[in-house]
Amino acid sequence: MAQHGIPGVSGQKYELIPERFEVGAGGYLTGSRGDNIFGLDFEVPGYGRVDAFAAYHWKLGGSRLTAQLNLNNILDKEYFARSLERSLDLHS
């Protein structure tokens, strides 16, 4: 069992196409995490998530502006992100 609230394995990677228009996607993978509530040990299961983004860059005067759209959990999977503050949050 992992330490309380700390994932055993995690990582994230984004691949970019740098131009005026930029797109990217990445995955986030975490292992199971252990916790203890009222003296009861339990394990929060690991999960994987896929995120994506699109951005557009332009210049206005001497400044570079960026508009970006982020999409998290694009496969719409349910997962337990954490067990902080002695509660479990279910994301979908």
N, C-alpha and C positions, 0 to 999 in steps of 0.2 A: 504494500500500500504506500502511495506517495505521501509526502508531508502534507499537512493540513492546507488545503486551498492552492497548492502549487502543482501545476501540471508536470507529468513526468517527461513528456516529449512534446515540443511545439515548434512551429516554424511557419514562415510566410515568405512568399516569393512573388514578385510582380515583374512581368515582362512589358517593356514600353516600346512604342514606336514613336520616337521623338521627332516631331515635325511641328507644324502649326496645329495640327489635330493629333491628339495622343489618345491611345486606348491601352488598356491593360487588364489583366486578370490574374488572379492568384488564389492559392489555397492556404488554408490554415488548418493544421492538424494538431490535436493535443491528446495526450494520453489520459488515463483515468487519474482522478485526484481523490485523496482520502480526507475525511473530516470526522469530527466527533461532536455530537449534540447530546447533551444531558447524559454523558457517559457512554453513549452508544456509538461505536465506530461504524462508519459506512463508507462506501466508495462511490463517487460520482463518475459515471462512465465517460470515456473519451469520445471525441467527435471530430468530424472534418467539416469544413465550410468552404464554399467557393464564393469569392467576391470579384467584382469587376468595376471599371471606371472608364469614363470618357472625358476628355478635357480639350478645350480650345484656347489657344494663346493668341494674343494680338498686342500690338503696340499702340499706345495713345500718348503722343508727345514723347517724352523720354522714359515713360514707364511701360513695363510689360504687364498686361492684365491676363488673368486666367479665369475661365468659367469651367467648373468641373462637376460632373454627376457621378456619385458613388452608389453602387448597388451591392449591398451585403446579403449574403445567404441566398444567392440567385437560384439555388436548387430547392429553396423553401423547405429545408429540413429542420425538424425540431431537435433541440439539444439543450443540455444544462450547461450554461456558460460558466457558472461559479456557484459556490456555496458560502459566499461571504455573509457576514452579519447573521449567521446561523439560519439562513433561509436559502432555498433553491429557486432560481429564476429559470423558467422555461421559455426559451426563445423559439419563435417560428417565423 
